[in-house]
Amino acid sequence: MYRSAPFRSLVLSLLASTAFSGHAVALEPSGSAVNVDPAVSARGGEGSRVLEVKGAVFMGDEIVAGPHGLAQIRFIDDTKLVVGPNSRLIIDKFVFNADNTAREVSIDMVKGAFRFISGNSPHQAYSLRTPTMTIGVRGTVVDINARGADSSVVFLDGSGPVCDTGGACIIAIDDCALHVVPSSGGVATATGLERQQRLSAFFPFISGQAALGLDPAFRVDTSGCEVADNRLLGPPTMDGSDRTVPYQ
């Protein structure tokens, strides 16, 4: 039976939409911005956009904060994420179940300072990565710093594995302990003056979460971390390459 060209075009369009219906889930928001300071952008499949309060974020988005940018994001499973100034991350995967818990969450923290507060999903669903380390979470609040020379993490609540890219791991169990993974590999725990210097220089949310304007739901008790005033400290000591680590 002969079918007109418009009819054939309609059929082809319907078939195409059916074939790609599996990708529709990726178009559903993974969460939204609760609070955003200026100069934060989100780059996804539709190009770059300014991230605004109540603006949706999607799996695949790259979130970029400028020197004065700060983004506080709440995901569907109540996971919370803070992206600090001069920071960049990629929401690699955020796959949800029908009950709005996450089946798989993977976030690449490329550069900068971050806070991650796990939500209502099973702990094994979460994986956080920086250029030098992978972090697992178990009912966890973590502050993370990613730099060129190394990455570091402070568990403020909960526990989880901290691994280098070669698979060497430790299990972080102590609140406020600072674990460092250099680009050369290995996992070290910073103590003493080095710990104080790194906390003061690289972890702005531990000592300044109120001053930075974090929403109460994104704040945690950091009083046990005993962060010294960074004006009284020199820069962090060495990064393994015989160079002084600069403030960032």
N, C-alpha and C positions, 0 to 999 in steps of 0.2 A: 504493500500500500504506500502510495506517495505521501510524504509529509513535507510541508512547506519549510523553507529555510528558517523562519522564526521559530517554528515548533522544534526543529532539530537543535537550534541554538539553546532553547530552553532546556531540553533534555540533557544536553552536554553540560550546561551550567549546574543542573541538579546533580548529575553524576559527579562533577568536580567537587561540589560542596560536600557530598557524601564521602568521597574519597579522603577529603582532608578534615573530616569531622573530628578525628582523633586529636588534631592540633587545637581544637577549640578550648580545651581545658587550659592551655597555656595563655589564652587571652583573658582568663578570669584573674582578677587581682589576687595576689598572694597576701596583701596587706595594704596599709595606708599610713601616711605620715601623720603623726600626732602633733608634732611641733617641728617647725623648720625655721632656722635663721637664714638670712639671705645667702645667695651664691651657692646653692646646691642644685645639681642637675641630675636627671635620670636619663640614661641612654638605652633605648631598647629597640625592638623591631620597627617601631614607628618613628625612629629618629630621636633627637635630643629634645628634652622638655625641662622646664623649670619645675622642680619639685615643690609643691605647695601643701599647706595644711589640708588634710583630708584627701590629698591627692593619692591616687592608687599607685602601688608598686607591683611589679610583675616578675615572675621567674624570667631570668635572662637579663634583667636590668643591671646596668652599671651605674652605681651611685657615686657621684663625684662632688666633694665639698671643697670650696675655695678656702682661702686663708681665714675668712670670717664665717664660713659656713658651718652649720651643725644641723643634723637631721635625727629625729627620734621617730622610729618606725615600729608599729605594732602589726604583727602578722595574725592571720585568721586563727591560729591555735594559741594566741596570746603570747607568743614569743615576742620579745622586745629587743630592739637593736638601736644603738646610738652610733652615728658616724660623725667623728670629730672633724675639726678644721684640718685642711690640707690632707684629706683622706680620700681613699678610693676603694670600693669593693664591688664584687659582682655576685648577684644572687644566682648562683649556678643552677640550683635545683630547689624547688619548694613544691613538692607533690603532696596533695592532700587526699585523705580518705573522705568517705561520705559524711562522717561525723565531725568533720573539720579538724581532726588531728592530722599530723603530718606523717606521711609514709617515708619520705626522704627529703632531708634538708641539707644542702651543701652551699656554703658561702665562702667565696675567695676574698680574703682581706688583703688587698694588694699593697696598700701603703697607708700608714697613718695610725690613728688611735680609735679604738672601738670599745663598746660595751655590749655584751650579749647576755640576755636573760632568757633561759629556756622556758618554753611554754607548757602546754598540756599534752604534749606528744611523748611517746616512748623515747627514752634517752638514746637508744641505738639509732634513732632516725637522724640524729644531728651529727654533722661533720663540719668543722671550721678549719680553713686552710689559710696559711700565709705563704710567702715564697720559700720559707725555710722549715715550716712545721705544720703538723696536723694536730688538732685538738678534738678530743671526744668529750662529751658532757653528760653528767649524771645529776639531773636536778640542779643545774649549775648557773651561777653568775660569774662571768669572767670579763676582765678588762685585758685588751690585747693591744700591743704595739707592733707594727710591721715597718721595718726600715730596710735599706739596702744591705747593711752589714749583718743584721740579725733580726730575729723576732723574739718577743718576750710576752709572757702571759702571767697574770695574777688571778688565782681563783679566790673570789670573794665569798663564795658559798658553794657547797657541793664538792665534787671531785671528778677526775677523769684522766685519761691518758694524754700525755704530751709526747709527740714523736717527731724525730727529724725525718727528712726525706728518704733516708736510707732504712728506716724502720726501727731505729733505736728509740726506745720509749722509757718513760717513767710514769708512775701513777701519782698525780698530784692530789694530795689529801689535806694539806694544811692551808687554812685560810690565810691569805695575805702573803704566802710564800711566792717568790718571784723566780720563774723559770725562764732561762734564756737558751735559744737555739741559734747558733751562728750559721752563716752560710757554709762553713766548712763541715758542719755536722756535729752531732752530739747534743746532749741536753744537760745543761748545768743549772744549779740553783745559786742565785746571787745572794750574798750575805753582806752584813756590815755596811761600810761606806758605799760600796758599789751598789748595793740594793737601794740605799737611800737616794743616791744620785739618779739611778734609773727611774725609780718611782716618781721623783720630783720632776725629772726632765721629760719623761715619755708617757706618763699616765695622768693626764689632766683631770679625769673624772674621779680619781681617788680623793684628791684634796680639794677639787673645785667644782663638784657637781652642782652645788647650789648657785655659785657665782656664774656658772655657765648656763644656768637656766634650765637644767634638766627637770622635766615633769616629775612630780613625786613618785609616780609609778615606775620611773626609770632610775630612781635613786636607791642606794643600798647603804647599810651601815658599814662605813670604812674606818671607824675610829680605831679598830684594832691594828690597822696597818702602820700607824705611827710614822706618817710621812713628814719629814723635816721640811722647813721652809727652804725652797731651792735658792733663795738669795744668799743663804749661808753656806751653800755647797758649791764646789767647783763642778765642771762638767763630768759626766761619767768617765771612768778610767780608760780602759783599753778595749778594743773590739776584736782582738786577735790578730790585727794587722799592723801593730805598732803605731797606730794613729789615735789621737784623742777623739772620742766620740762627741760630735757637736750636738748642741740642743736642736730639736726639731719641733 
